[in-house]
Amino acid sequence: MKLLTLFGTKTMLWIMLLINIPGTIYGYYWYKSQLVETPVRFLLFVPDSPTASLFFVFVLFAFLMKKNWPLIEALAAVTLIKYGIWAVVMNIATGLTGESLTWQNYMLIASHGGMALQAVIYSPYFRIKPVHLLIASVWTIHNDIIDYVFMMHPSLSYSLMPSIHEIGYFTFWLSLFSIFIVYVTVIRNRTYKLEIKA
């Protein structure tokens, strides 16, 4: 817990912003070709990972003002865990299907693993209530419907596309897992709560 208190200091919050803001911008850039071809009604739901990190950027700004925005915290926590794990699994799966992994694959594994990790690290600072988690859950499951019913999912390697239905099934259960982790670490856990020191 002493180590976790360091993440609530002003210096560390600025460091996290300096990591997450460029990462978010690059994430939206990564989606540029897909966004150009996406119908307007789906635009909000296509760039999954950068939107997750954008939620967290807002959370960090709130922390710097010594405030909590519980709904944004819930959206950030659930989606950081979900899309962080999802990208790690998909990139590893690409290698397991026989494709050669490039530096970009390894960069995505590292950066998205960090996304999921920072959601867990900051969980003692969140003040999420059940209603906030419920709204975040609806957002997350709705996003799965957009991705795998309307087929607006993130681009995948050619070797994974034949398994798109299985990937959609996995993603749905990953959403539920992420929601459960946030419930356990934030809502049910009332013992370890930390205050921002910024």
N, C-alpha and C positions, 0 to 999 in steps of 0.2 A: 504493500500500500504506500510505503514511503516513496518508492520509485514512481508510482502512478501520480503522486502529488506534483511531481515535476512537470507533468503534462498540463497542469492547470496554471502554470506561471505565464506571465506575459511574454517572456522570451520564447518559450516553447510554442505558445499559440501563434506567434508571428512566424516561427519556423514552419509550423504546420500549414499556415496560409501560403507561405512562399513555396511550399511543395504542392499544395492542392490547387492553387489558382492556375499556374502554368499547366498542371496535369489536366485540369478541367478544360482549358482552352484547347490543348492538344487533342483531348478526347473528342470534342466537337469537330475539330479539323479532321480527325480520323473518320468521322461519319459523313464527311462532306459529299462524297459521291452518292451515298445511299440517300441522304437528305434531299438531294436534287431530284431524285426519282420518286420520292415519297409523297403521296397525296397529302394535301394541307391538313386534313382532319386527323392524320396520324402523326404529324410532325412532333408533337409534344411527347409522344411515347416511344419514339424510335431510338434516340441517343441514350441508351440505358445507363451505361457507366458514367459518362460525364455529367448526367443529370444527378446521379447519386452523389458524386463528389461536389457538385454545385450546392446541393442541400447542405453538405457538410461545411462548405465555405461559409454559408449563412450562419450555421451553428457557431463556427469559430468567431465570426464577427460579433455575434451576440455575446459570446463568452468574454470577448475583449471589453464589452460594455458591462460586464458582470450581470448579464441577463440570461434567462433561459427561454427558448422558444420551443416548447415541448412538441408541437406538431411537426415542425421542421426536424427536430431531433429524431422523432419516430421515423419520418420518411428517410432521413439520412441513415440511421442505424440499420433499418431493415434492408434498404437497397444497397448499402455499402457491403454488407455481409453477403447478400444474395449475388450481386453481380461480381463482387470480388472473387468469391468461390467459383462462380460459373465460368469466368474467363480463365481461371487457373485450370479447371477441369477440361475445358474445351481445347486449350492449347496443348495440354499433356495428351489428351485423346488424339489430337492431330498427329503427334509424334508416334503414338502407339499404333495408328493405322498405317504407318510406313512412310509418312511424309517427313522430309528433313526439316527440323526446326531451325529458324533463322534467329538472328539477334533480336528481331522484333518480337518473336514468340517469347523469348526469354525475358525481354523487357516487359511484355504484357503480363507474364506470370508474376514477376517481381512486383510490379506496380499494383496489380489487382490483389495480390496477396496482402500488400500493404493497406489497401482500401478496407478489406475485411478486418484486418488487425486493428486499425485505428478506431473502428466502431466499437470493438471490444474494450480497447484501452480507455476510451472516453465514456464508457457506460456508467461508471460511478458519478459522472458529472451531469448526466441526463436526468431530467425530471418528467419523464414520460408517464402519462396516466393511461388507463385502459382505453378511453375514448380516442386518444391520439394514436394508439397502436391499432385500434380498429380501423380508423381512417387510412392509416398507412397500409394496412392489410388489404383493404379494398383497392387502393391505388396499385399495389403490387400484383394482386391477382388479375386485376383488369389489364395490367400491362402484359401479363402472360397471354391473355386472350388476344390482345392486339398482335402480339408477336407470333403466336402459333395457330390461331384460328384465321386471322387475316394475313398471316405470313409476312409480318413486318419485322421479323427477328433480325438480330445482328448478323452480319455476313459470317459465313462459316467456310472452312476449307472444303474443297470438292470431295475429299474422302469422308467427310462427316455428313454431307447432305443426304445420302441414302438412309441415314438414321435420324432424320429430322423429327419424326413422330416420337421416337424414343427420347430425343433431346427435349422435346416439348414436355413430355411426361416427367422427365428428370427435373426440368426447370420448375414445374408446378410444385413438386415436392420440396425442392430447394427453397421456394418461396415460403412454404409452411415451416420448414426448418429454421429459416432466418427469422421469421416472426416469433417462433418459439424461443430462440436464443435471446432475442430482445426482451421478451416477456420474463425469462428467467433471470437475466443479468441486470435488468433495470427495474421492472415492476415488482417481481416477487422478492428480489434481493433488497431488503431494506436495511441491511447491516452495514454495508460498505458504501457510504455516500460521501462524496468529496465536494468541496466548494472551490470555485475558481479563485485563484490568488492574484489575478491580473490587476 
